[in-house]
Amino acid sequence: MSLDINIALDDFSGTDPIWVIAEEVFTAMVDGEPGFLRPWEGDQAELTDPMYAWVDVHGALPGRVLLTAERETVEHLSRALLAMGEDEVLSETDMADALGEVANVVGGNVKALVPDPGALTLPQVAHERPEIDAEGLMYELPLDWRGRMVVIGLWRLL
């Protein structure tokens, strides 16, 4: 397997380092136990109401870690992360904070894998996909979190 981001894959004994990061983040931050996050099987679903969260890594190879999920998925993710019940009011700010925090932690862990990574930006969250050169996609990992798709993409900033 080759990730075009200078990550030493030998350190992961043949496993996907981005999968390892995602699994650890969701286990520790969101679910409190493993088993709720799996690789997505089959075709990726077209998102009708997506939300995006990203952090940029500035360094020798500038890049972006971008999380994408359906708004409804972000609502469930936010409730899980913030330990909120279904009857509690969930605001746009709560959802932006939760999705941004997941992107920040995933991005920080990806940054730790890259030699000479530089600074990590604060997370950004939007309902519009950030402008990214389509040629800049280095890696994409669709995940199944409790039956809902979450996609982690690594992008080269040109």
Secondary structure in CASP SS format (residue, H / E / C, confidence):
PFRMAT SS
TARGET T0000
AUTHOR 0000-0000-0000
METHOD secondary structure of the structure
MODEL  1
M C 1.00
S C 1.00
L C 1.00
D C 1.00
I C 1.00
N C 1.00
I C 1.00
A C 1.00
L H 1.00
D H 1.00
D H 1.00
F H 1.00
S C 1.00
G C 1.00
T C 1.00
D C 1.00
P H 1.00
I H 1.00
W H 1.00
V H 1.00
I H 1.00
A H 1.00
E H 1.00
E H 1.00
V H 1.00
F H 1.00
T H 1.00
A H 1.00
M H 1.00
V H 1.00
D H 1.00
G C 1.00
E C 1.00
P C 1.00
G C 1.00
F C 1.00
L E 1.00
R E 1.00
P E 1.00
W C 1.00
E C 1.00
G C 1.00
D C 1.00
Q C 1.00
A C 1.00
E C 1.00
L C 1.00
T C 1.00
D C 1.00
P E 1.00
M E 1.00
Y E 1.00
A E 1.00
W E 1.00
V E 1.00
D E 1.00
V E 1.00
H E 1.00
G C 1.00
A C 1.00
L C 1.00
P C 1.00
G E 1.00
R E 1.00
V E 1.00
L E 1.00
L E 1.00
T E 1.00
A E 1.00
E E 1.00
R H 1.00
E H 1.00
T H 1.00
V H 1.00
E H 1.00
H H 1.00
L H 1.00
S H 1.00
R H 1.00
A H 1.00
L H 1.00
L C 1.00
A C 1.00
M C 1.00
G C 1.00
E C 1.00
D C 1.00
E C 1.00
V C 1.00
L C 1.00
S C 1.00
E H 1.00
T H 1.00
D H 1.00
M H 1.00
A H 1.00
D H 1.00
A H 1.00
L H 1.00
G H 1.00
E H 1.00
V H 1.00
A H 1.00
N H 1.00
V H 1.00
V H 1.00
G H 1.00
G H 1.00
N H 1.00
V H 1.00
K H 1.00
A H 1.00
L H 1.00
V C 1.00
P C 1.00
D C 1.00
P C 1.00
G C 1.00
A E 1.00
L E 1.00
T C 1.00
L C 1.00
P C 1.00
Q E 1.00
V E 1.00
A E 1.00
H C 1.00
E C 1.00
R C 1.00
P C 1.00
E C 1.00
I C 1.00
D C 1.00
A H 1.00
E H 1.00
G H 1.00
L E 1.00
M E 1.00
Y E 1.00
E E 1.00
L E 1.00
P E 1.00
L E 1.00
D E 1.00
W E 1.00
R C 1.00
G C 1.00
R E 1.00
M E 1.00
V E 1.00
V E 1.00
I E 1.00
G E 1.00
L E 1.00
W E 1.00
R E 1.00
L C 1.00
L C 1.00
END
